[in-house]
Amino acid sequence: MQLTGRLFLLTTLLVGFTVDACATLPPAKPIANFQDIAGKWEGTSAWVEFKADGTYTWFIGRNSGTGTMRIEGGDVYWASSSGRRGKMTLHEGEGRRVLKSVAYETGFTVELKPAK
């Protein structure tokens, strides 16, 4: 990834983190299987498509990739083709569904909502 791409990705994640950190999330809900989160989800300048087979495709700006997931203790642990790893938690209530994802290497948090 070129320096410009890295800076864009970092800026996008920082903006997403700043905006999302201010919002109050509904309560956490355990994820029983990948069907619970299957479909397209979107966040600040990003979207992800989760599949029922435990794989996903992500797009942030002009960058994209794929990844795999596993479920443990009601949370999803993901590994991206870019080498990043992290944990995702489903929050549901008050008519909202939010996936909160934290990347282990950077500590950045991204919140995704079902795409319209």
Secondary structure, DSSP 8 states (H G I E B T S, - for coil): --HHHHHHHHHHHHHHHHHHHTS----EE---SGGGT-EEEEETTEEEEE-TTSEEEEEETTEEEEEEEEEETTEEEEEETTS-EEEEEEEEETTEEEEEEEETTT--EEEEEE--
